């Protein structure tokens, strides 16, 4: 334990911007959210938040993906702060069970369709990757744009006719349209929310800006060997080193009608509490998964959040104001990503202008 770093557990910690390279293009709407110009679509289409995991990919910087915090002691990795006293920062239950945050948050903005992919469920992750965590994830659509006249869509779940043999054939022939035709195509708008469980095939279409809360791994199995933009994807990003045969076993070959798919994975937010000054809504909670949680605070006034013995993250989607924590005042504004440790028993948010604050929680 590093006693010197424990003091940071008692203040809200703003992380530095943390853009990550991916195989698809995008990111202009992240720039817009962060109020940075110019707004550029490029190879860094994701912002990783409260991350203690590194991104996977050959020839990338060794600590890419790790969140950094500016402190009096210099720029430190969030991981280093947490490791100075895991229980103090994360809370006892989480420290005992995982010894890590147990969650990863991303902002993701797609200028092109992402490749058709799947993530491991817990059983596959344990058996194949010897990992406590699979990669069940959730999507909360924050903004959309039309790219080349294409409406923003997502793809998920196998249609009724799809068999394992047909899927394998499309993969072997690299019949991309055939693969897309196997999946349900769903038009999306801001406010839509989906659970993407490990094993469910999916792809995010172009023009989607969303928050992704997920288990803290970067295991992705891809079935396209070339991205829509023409980038060749190496074998390690196709099957993560386990081989194509094993990669195809990661998929759950369950079939759905469109209505069944929406019933299984589209989530309707619920209001937890509200007053003239705020509305607190839950999006993802233990009804959907025990891997993470996401709530949304719409604030036009004052609201106090009581701690529940574990850390959480507050991501400021819009607005600005102040936070009162341990009798000190801190500012917040659009684009801030704030780590609030388990040691903070309560924090009061006061908006200067109407604010939308996304509250992300670890496994319950």
PEJO-V820972 format. One record per helix or strand. SS is the DSSP state (a for helix, b for strand). FROM is the first residue (numbers start at 1). LEN is the number of residues. If there is no record, write none. Layout:
# PEJO-V820972
SS;FROM;LEN
SS;FROM;LEN
This chain:
# PEJO-V820972
a;3;8
b;13;3
b;19;2
b;26;1
a;28;7
b;42;1
b;46;4
b;68;4
b;74;4
a;78;7
a;86;5
a;92;6
b;104;7
b;117;2
a;122;8
b;137;8
b;147;1
b;150;1
b;153;6
a;164;9
a;176;7
b;183;5
b;193;4
b;202;3
b;208;7
b;221;2
b;226;1
b;232;1
a;235;5
a;244;6
b;255;1
a;258;8
b;266;1
b;270;5
b;278;7
b;293;7
b;302;5
b;312;14
b;328;6
b;337;4
b;346;16
